[in-house]
Amino acid sequence: MPGGIKIIFKEKVKEILLKINPVYGTVHNIKNKMDILLEISSKNEIRLQNLENKRGHDLTNYDHIQSESTIIEIPEIERIITLMLITDMHLTYSDERDSGEVREMALERAKALKRFSDRDTEDLFDDILRYAVNQNVDCLVLVGDIIDFLTPKNVEKLNIFLNKYRVPYFYIVGNHEHIMKHLWSMDLLLPFTNNRIGCNKMEIGGVKFIGIDNTGYKVSAEQLAFLSEETADNKPCLLFMHIPLYIESLEKSTLEVWHSPIMLGIPESLFMERRPGIIHVPLPDNTTMEFCRLIERSTNIYGVFAGHLHFSHTDVFTAGKNQYVTLAGYEGGCRKIIIKKK
């Protein structure tokens, strides 16, 4: 990443970002994320190394894709299963159905994201999908923030992308899918989420995929009950959420990049009072903490997969179980997951 690059916003655009979604968490979140996007890239050495070897657009060239590979070993599964996980694409489509302010914000977001790759986000998404087809995956897993905000045009584009290559997919929404839900109904996303927004499930080859929308850094009693019920039959499971679980080894990098502990189940020592310019993360309530403990206790959850942080991280969150956080899709990030018999 060339040094000294900064994203500078006109005061008018800042005002738009601040008032664009007055009911969404802390209204400064969007502006703050824009201000610190470049910090995320500067923290990611994988991307910096890859940038040195960039080539032009070539439909058979995947150099601009930064795919990680994860192997999950599970006893007595029916066959090898291959997934491609995608997170944080942040598609920024808007049209005349949205206000002028929303359209202007969408343009500014698109410009900001373009600074992280020599490819437009639209092209990168298509590249990753083609790469998934090339890898003969059984299913795409999308773990949130695939769209940057909820607009009809973003949803229409999402539909085109996900149906273009006819690969099955499992979609869990993130916090950005909720942005502007006061203007457009979340029902727009129901066709992508098996008609359930908060929790979802899918099964391939004897392995169950469980998806939880943990927007707001919390889960509901319904979601806790869903996870408890779906893990009670002892079938092997993988858990997919947008926001990662708090683990100590993730703390330092998260605070360096985001200046806020944007993880699920943070300890009281990390709690920060609400203040401008900082993403507010509430202390977990009892339900959320029981949700985290259930994951730790479970003997049949073989891995937890997340995004949200925009950088890559893998570590143990409890004995024998890893959490995998994947690099943002707008930087070409994705994760190939191979599930095989132990």
Buried (B, 14 or more C-beta within 10 A) or exposed (E): BEEEEEEEBEEEBBEBBBEBBEEBBBBBBBBBBBBBBBBBBEBBEBBEEBBEEEEEEEEEEBEBBBBBEBEBEBEEBEEEBBBBBBBBBBBBBBEEEBEEBBBBBBEBBBEBBBBBBBBBBBEBBBBBBBBBBEBEBBBBBBBBBBBBBBBBBBBEBBEEBBEEEEBEBBBBBBBBBBBBBEBBEBEBBEEBBBEEBBBBBBEBBBBBBBBBBBBBBBBBEEBBEBBEEBBEEEEBBBBBBBBBBBBEEBBEBBBEBBBBBBBBBBEEEBEBEEEEEBBBBEBBBEBBBBBBEBBEEBEBBBBBBBBBBBBBBBEEBBEEBBBBBBBBBBBBBBBBBBBEEE
